[in-house]
């Protein structure tokens, strides 16, 4: 090993093994042990003793247990991160008990608490303190001055109060005054807003003091928990077991600390990395290959005076590639070859050194040198990380993987570019060309040149038609598919057409959801951009068609709301309230199940308790899934029944329409008018008019004639008929005077007859109403009606509440109303009885059929068919 590489290797070895493995210290499940760190050369391990981040092992464990016990309290465990952070801040600012008198309160005001949490005062008063008060986590009391003006807020953290009054001295939350002060100083150093007290030294703002707005509380709480779980080396204690490769072990550890999903923790970790308080690095191996990822808390490392090696971000907004070893040039060739090839700068060795100084990685195999005639295409900047990459100065995508392998068939110098025609037909290294590449180009040039699309053979499969190089001409599609424009040329014609169909379908759905339909292309483009960031860039997409149609364009709802996509509203871009409700419900169920486990199985250890809670949560999730399936099946059955009912109703309506059409084709029975449904309008009105005239005659006869005298009843009916006919003639005459003859001729004779019949019907109908009212009045004057009225009058006055004062206004009014009602009811009864009597008298008697003994002789006298004489002409 050279003298230049030795210090770097020693430092890498120290940082790789720089993990505090103190005996008896607890760690997260799956955490592996390592050797205690050794200070780097030229540094001391006793500097910065007053740094709040420089916690002793016992103090760090004490504070960690207290914060975890506070967050695990049933009144806080199911809340969001903002109320949790508020509870931690109020707990750290609580006054320790003095002697036997318990204080334990915190004096603060809303604006100050908001600055601690990185949010506005209104948010604290509307979304933080009410939640804490509702879950019985914090009790508050407004402090007022002598004039009644509010001057502050006294807060009492109930888990702390319960710990002092029921948990004993050994409870994790029962911290001493010095321990609470240490926790408060730690919070000030991490996310305190900073202040300058009078006649005192100013307190500088914390590391995340400028981090405000959405997610600020989550970032601050996550940083505090990570610091409390970080040893003196600065490396975070990572969880063990299997984790998702996409999130990584650091995100899984932070997810376990925050109680959220690994994907959410990955976002928090990315924001902390961007803020410069967290660094992620791959643990180096003896072969200089990337090993297991690890997370360093930079403030903790600086507090203990650790030397930080160059740290590489594992994830970020773009794809990050590692730099190959200094000794590698092209492939793992000696430095002399590098100089011969003309490689300089970052693409090869930093300077031409002797081969003995260069160190080949231990695990790298020997590789043959490239031919000296090849001109390297790697520009003098950081390589993209792919072998054979040929990215030009115009910033286009990488060329084919064999770009750097292309060379001229005759061994002469040739520029191996991605767009070189020689590179496309040249043989691989070590092969002999069977024919001249120029001749092959001349033979194929007539087909390739000038053709918009050419046929290619890929992997021995069937001939495919290469797709278009440009996006569709539709402006909406060009805007929506702009993020995947580099993937578009890799699709064939059939795939591009299907992508266009899928994009149009998604745009149609978005236009139905969004308030302004014109936002649909930009929303779809944002979705594709976020999907690309999740994947890591277009370079990591192996199958563009499948990725675009099944992942990029597809909406991923987190709930049943059609406007939800990855937990965000498509129309507003804000967080989905329905998803928040579901998450809150799940957290509430977890808190409830944890309380049930603690009640049913007291004294259970941490791991068995966690497994029991998870088992019950799975059982609850399975029950909910089964209930959802049952409800969906029931809904499908209901939809099927409704569809059957609709089909039956439509069939019945069709039958009724056919019957109505058949009835409409029948001629009128009275006048013979065609297509009158058996009875035309004029004839129908005439029949109704005759019935109404007869009814009016009977009504008049109920009080003006002797019901037992048919002649008198007939005379009254005839008079009523004459009067109605006279009124009908007068009304028709008046109608003819108001209507011009030209209009009558234009309407036709059928319209005139219909109008006359309708006029007679209206007059008869009004006459029936008048005769009925007159009959009720006359029958109300009868002796029967008067007798009933007198009885009702006396009965009403005899009631107990009117018996004392029968002559009072109320008694007389009530008795008069009762008498009127009784008189009306009697008149209506008499009218109904007399009408039924008259109808019975005027109804013709049923004709009784003669017995067969009398009818058979008549039939026997009729001649038979054979006996009928033929009639001659």
TIFI-332677 format. One record per residue (C-alpha): residue in three letters; x, y, z. Coordinates in steps of 0.25 Angstrom, whole numbers, plus 5000, padded with zeros to 4 digits. Layout:
<recs>
alaXYZ/...
</recs>
This chain:
<recs>
unk500050005000/unk500550144996/unk500850245007/unk499750335000/unk498650235001/unk499050185015/unk498450305023/unk497150295015/unk497050145018/unk497350165033/unk496250275034/unk495250185026/unk495550065035/unk495350155048/unk494050215043/unk493550075038/unk493850015052/unk493450145060/unk492250095067/unk492150105082/unk491949965088/unk491850005103/unk491549885112/unk490149875117/unk489549985108/unk488249955101/unk488049955086/unk486949945076/unk486649795072/unk487549745062/unk488649845065/unk490049785063/unk491249815072/unk492549875068/unk493849925075/unk493850065082/unk494350175073/unk495750235074/unk495950385072/unk496550425059/unk498050475059/unk498250615063/unk496850615071/unk496450605085/unk495250545091/unk495050635102/unk494750765095/unk493450835095/unk492950785108/unk491850885109/unk491250845096/unk489750805099/unk489950695088/unk491050635096/unk490250545105/unk490850435114/unk490350295112/unk489550285125/unk488950425122/unk488550395108/unk487950265112/unk487150325123/unk486650435113/unk486350335102/unk485450245112/unk484750375117/unk484350425103/unk483950285098/unk483150265110/unk482450395108/unk482150365093/unk481650225097/unk480650275107/unk479250235102/unk478850385102/unk479950425093/unk480250295085/unk479150315074/unk479350465072/unk480050525060/unk481450575060/unk481150725064/unk480350685077/unk481450585080/unk482550695078/unk481750795086/unk481650695098/unk483150665097/unk483450815098/unk482450845109/unk483050725117/unk484450775115/unk484050915120/unk483250855132/unk483750905146/unk484350795154/unk483650765168/unk484250835180/unk484250755192/unk482850695196/unk482050805188/unk481850765173/unk481950875163/unk482150805149/unk481550915141/unk482050995129/unk481851135127/unk481751175112/unk480851245102/unk480351195088/unk481351285080/unk482551225087/unk482051085086/unk481851105071/unk483251155069/unk483751025076/unk482950945067/unk483151025054/unk481751065052/unk480751175053/unk480051215066/unk478751195060/unk479151055057/unk479551025071/unk478251075077/unk477351005066/unk478050875063/unk479050845075/unk478550885088/unk477150845086/unk477650705082/unk478450695094/unk477350735103/unk476350645096/unk477250525099/unk477550565113/unk478950575110/unk479150725115/unk478350815124/unk478350965122/unk477951085129/unk478051225124/unk478851325133/unk478251465134/unk478751595140/unk478051685149/unk477251745138/unk476751615133/unk477651615121/unk478351475117/unk479851475120/unk480151325118/unk479751185118/unk480051085130/unk480150945124/unk480150815132/unk480650685125/unk479750575130/unk480750465127/unk481750535136/unk480750565147/unk480350415147/unk481750365147/unk482050455160/unk480750415167/unk480650265163/unk481950215156/unk482950245167/unk484350295166/unk484750195157/unk483750225146/unk484450275133/unk483750405133/unk484150445147/unk485350525143/unk486050615152/unk486250755150/unk487650745144/unk487150635135/unk485950725130/unk486950835128/unk487850745120/unk486650705111/unk486250855109/unk487650895105/unk487750775095/unk486350825089/unk486950965089/unk488150925081/unk487350835071/unk486150925068/unk486051045078/unk485651175071/unk486751255079/unk486551375087/unk487351485094/unk486951505109/unk487251635116/unk488651635124/unk488851485119/unk489651415109/unk488851395096/unk488351255092/unk488651235078/unk487551165069/unk487551015067/unk487950935055/unk486550925050/unk486051065054/unk485851115040/unk485050985037/unk483551035037/unk482250995031/unk481750855027/unk482550745032/unk483450835041/unk482950765054/unk483150625048/unk484650665044/unk484950725058/unk484350605066/unk485050505057/unk486350575059/unk486250575074/unk485950425074/unk487050395065/unk488050475074/unk487550405086/unk487850275079/unk489150315074/unk490450275081/unk491750355083/unk492250315069/unk491150385062/unk490550265055/unk489150235057/unk488750105063/unk488050035051/unk486949925053/unk487249785049/unk486449685041/unk485949695026/unk485549835021/unk485049885008/unk486249914998/unk485550034993/unk485450105007/unk486750055013/unk487050015027/unk487250165031/unk485750195027/unk485350065034/unk486050105047/unk485350245047/unk484050185043/unk484150105056/unk484450225064/unk483350315059/unk482350205057/unk482050235043/unk482250165029/unk483650135023/unk483350225011/unk482950345020/unk484150325028/unk485050325016/unk484450465012/unk484750515026/unk486150455025/unk486350525011/unk485950655017/unk486850645029/unk488050605019/unk487650735011/unk487750815024/unk489150765026/unk488850695040/unk488850555034/unk489850485025/unk489750345019/unk490850265014/unk491050125009/unk492050045018/unk493350015011/unk493849875009/unk495149815006/unk494849814991/unk494449954991/unk493049914987/unk491849984994/unk491349905006/unk490249925016/unk489650065017/unk489850145030/unk489350285035/unk490250385043/unk489650495051/unk490650605048/unk490350695060/unk490650575069/unk491950545062/unk492450685063/unk492050695077/unk493050585080/unk494050635071/unk493950525061/unk494650535047/unk493650525036/unk494050445024/unk493450485010/unk491950435011/unk491250394999/unk489650424999/unk488950294996/unk487750354991/unk487350484986/unk486550564976/unk487450504964/unk488250384962/unk489550384969/unk490750304964/unk491950264972/unk493350294967/unk494250184962/unk495550154969/unk496650244966/unk497450134960/unk496450094950/unk496550144936/unk495550094927/unk495649954932/unk496649924943/unk497849954935/unk499150004940/unk499450154940/unk500350144928/unk499250094920/unk498450214925/unk499450304920/unk499550244907/unk498050254905/unk498050394908/unk497150384920/unk497250504930/unk496450574941/unk495350494948/unk495150404937/unk496450334940/unk497650354950/unk497750494955/unk499250494950/unk500150404943/unk500850324954/unk501650204954/unk500950074954/unk501450024967/unk500850144974/unk499450114968/unk498650004976/unk497749914969/unk496549874977/unk496749734984/unk495449674977/unk495749734963/unk496149634953/unk497249664942/unk496649714929/unk497349734916/unk497749874912/unk496949944901/unk497549964888/unk498450084887/unk497650134875/unk496350154882/unk496050304886/unk495350304899/unk493950374899/unk493850394914/unk493850554915/unk494750614926/unk493650614937/unk492950514947/unk492550384939/unk491150344939/unk491550214945/unk491150124934/unk492250044926/unk492350094912/unk491450214914/unk491650314903/unk490950444907/unk491250564898/unk491450704902/unk489950734898/unk489450664910/unk488750554902/unk488450414908/unk489450304909/unk489750234896/unk489850084894/unk490650004904/unk491649964894/unk491950104889/unk493350094896/unk493649954890/unk493350004875/unk494550014866/unk494950014852/unk495049884845/unk496349904839/unk496949944852/unk497150094849/unk496750204858/unk495250234858/unk494450324867/unk493550224875/unk492350314876/unk490850274879/unk490450334865/unk491650274857/unk491150194846/unk492350104847/unk492050074861/unk490750014857/unk491249914847/unk492649894853/unk492949754860/unk493249744874/unk494649734880/unk495349604876/unk494449574864/unk494849584849/unk493849654840/unk493349574829/unk493149684819/unk493449834818/unk492549914828/unk492550024817/unk491949924807/unk490849884817/unk490450024819/unk490350054805/unk489449934803/unk488549974815/unk488650114812/unk487550124802/unk486550064812/unk486950134824/unk487150274818/unk485850354816/unk484950254824/unk484150304835/unk484250164842/unk485150044840/unk484949904843/unk485949844853/unk486149704858/unk486349704874/unk486849584881/unk486449484870/unk484949514871/unk484049554861/unk484249674852/unk483749804860/unk483449944855/unk484250044862/unk483450154868/unk483350304865/unk484450394871/unk483550504874/unk482350514884/unk480950524879/unk480450654872/unk479350674882/unk479750784892/unk479150724904/unk479850584901/unk481150664899/unk481050734912/unk480550604920/unk481650514914/unk482850614914/unk483450554927/unk483650414919/unk484050474906/unk485450404907/unk484650274908/unk483750304897/unk484750264885/unk484950124892/unk483550084889/unk483050024876/unk481850074869/unk480849984876/unk481350014890/unk481350164887/unk479850154882/unk479450084895/unk480250184903/unk479450294896/unk478150224899/unk478450204913/unk478850354915/unk477550394908/unk476750314918/unk477550364930/unk477350514924/unk475850484923/unk475750434937/unk476550554942/unk475650654935/unk474450594942/unk475050604956/unk475750744954/unk475050874956/unk475750924944/unk475950824933/unk477150894927/unk477950854938/unk477850704935/unk479150704926/unk480050774936/unk479450684948/unk479750554939/unk481150614937/unk481450634951/unk480950494954/unk481950434944/unk483050524950/unk482850474964/unk482750334959/unk484150354952/unk484750404965/unk484250284973/unk484850194963/unk486250274963/unk486150324948/unk485950274934/unk487250204934/unk486750104944/unk485550064936/unk485749934928/unk484349924922/unk483850064918/unk482550014913/unk482149934925/unk482650044934/unk481850154927/unk480550074926/unk480550004939/unk481250104949/unk481450234943/unk480050274938/unk479250184948/unk478550264959/unk478950204973/unk477850234982/unk478050224997/unk476550225000/unk475250214993/unk475250354989/unk475350374974/unk476150494976/unk477250424984/unk478550394978/unk479650354987/unk479050414999/unk478850554992/unk477650624986/unk477650634971/unk476850754971/unk477550834982/unk478850774984/unk478650764999/unk478650645007/unk477450555006/unk476550575018/unk475950435016/unk477350365017/unk477550445029/unk476250395035/unk476650255032/unk478050275038/unk477450335050/unk476450215051/unk477550115050/unk478450185060/unk477250195070/unk477050045068/unk478450015071/unk478350095084/unk477150025088/unk477749885085/unk478949925093/unk478149965104/unk477349835104/unk478649755103/unk479249835115/unk477949815123/unk477749665119/unk479249625120/unk479949715130/unk481449715132/unk481649665118/unk483049685113/unk483349785101/unk483549675090/unk482349585094/unk481449705096/unk481849755082/unk481549625075/unk480249615083/unk479849755078/unk480249725064/unk479449585064/unk478249655069/unk478349765058/unk478549665047/unk477249595053/unk476549725053/unk477049755039/unk476549625034/unk475149645040/unk475049785033/unk475549725020/unk474449605021/unk473449715025/unk473849795013/unk473749675003/unk472349635009/unk471849785007/unk472449784993/unk471749654990/unk470449704996/unk470549834988/unk470749754975/unk469549664978/unk468749794980/unk469249844967/unk468849714960/unk467449724966/unk467349864962/unk467749834948/unk466749724947/unk465649814952/unk466049914942/unk466049814931/unk464649764935/unk464149904936/unk464649934922/unk464049814917/unk462649844923/unk462749984918/unk463049934904/unk461849844905/unk460949964910/unk461450044898/unk461049934889/unk459749924895/unk459550074894/unk459950074880/unk458949964877/unk457850034884/unk458150164877/unk457850104864/unk456450064868/unk455350154862/unk454350224871/unk453150144875/unk452150264874/unk452550344862/unk453450254855/unk454650344855/unk455950274851/unk457150254861/unk456350294873/unk456650184883/unk455250134883/unk454650274887/unk454950414881/unk455150534890/unk453750594886/unk452950464888/unk453650444902/unk453250584906/unk451850564902/unk451750434910/unk452350504922/unk451350624920/unk450150534920/unk450650464933/unk450850594939/unk449450644935/unk448850524941/unk449650544954/unk449150684955/unk447750644953/unk447850544965/unk448550654974/unk447350744971/unk446350634974/unk446950604987/unk446250724994/unk445250774984/unk444450644980/unk443750534987/unk444750414986/unk443550314985/unk442950384973/unk443750344960/unk442950454952/unk443350564961/unk444750524961/unk444750514946/unk444150654945/unk445250714954/unk446350644945/unk445650694933/unk445750834938/unk447150824942/unk447550764928/unk446850884921/unk447550984930/unk448850924927/unk448650914912/unk448151064912/unk449451104919/unk450251014909/unk449651084897/unk449851224903/unk451351184905/unk451551134891/unk450851254885/unk451851344893/unk453051264889/unk452551274874/unk452451424876/unk453951434882/unk454551344871/unk454651384856/unk454051284846/unk455451284839/unk456051224851/unk454951114852/unk455051084837/unk456551074839/unk456450984851/unk455450884843/unk454150824847/unk454750714856/unk455450824865/unk454050904865/unk453350784870/unk454350754881/unk454350894886/unk452750894886/unk452750764894/unk453850814904/unk453050944906/unk451850864910/unk452650774919/unk453150894927/unk451850954928/unk451250824933/unk452350804943/unk452150944949/unk450650914950/unk450850784958/unk451650864968/unk450650974970/unk449450874971/unk450250794982/unk450550914990/unk449050954989/unk448650814993/unk449550825005/unk448950955009/unk447550915008/unk447750775015/unk448450855026/unk447150925029/unk446450795030/unk445850745044/unk446850635045/unk448050735043/unk447450835053/unk447250725063/unk448650685062/unk449150825063/unk448350845076/unk448950715082/unk450350755079/unk450150895084/unk449650845097/unk450750735098/unk451850835096/unk451250925107/unk451150805117/unk452650785117/unk453350805130/unk454150925126/unk452950995121/unk451950955131/unk452351065141/unk452151175131/unk451251125120/unk450951275115/unk452451315113/unk452951345100/unk453851225099/unk452751135103/unk451751195093/unk452851195082/unk453151045084/unk451651005085/unk451351075072/unk452551015064/unk452150875069/unk450650905065/unk451150945051/unk451950825049/unk450850735053/unk449850805044/unk450850785032/unk451150645035/unk449650615036/unk449350685023/unk450450605016/unk449950475021/unk448550505017/unk449050545003/unk449850415002/unk448650335006/unk447650404997/unk448550394985/unk448750244987/unk447250224988/unk447050304975/unk448050224968/unk447450094972/unk446050144967/unk446650184954/unk447550064951/unk446849964942/unk446449834948/unk447349714944/unk446649624934/unk446549484939/unk446849374928/unk445749284925/unk445949134929/unk446449034918/unk445048964919/unk444449094913/unk445549124903/unk445748984897/unk444348984889/unk444749124883/unk446049064878/unk445348934873/unk444449014864/unk445649084857/unk445949014843/unk447248944841/unk448248984831/unk447948864822/unk446448904823/unk446649054818/unk446249064803/unk447249114793/unk446849254788/unk446949254773/unk447349374765/
</recs>
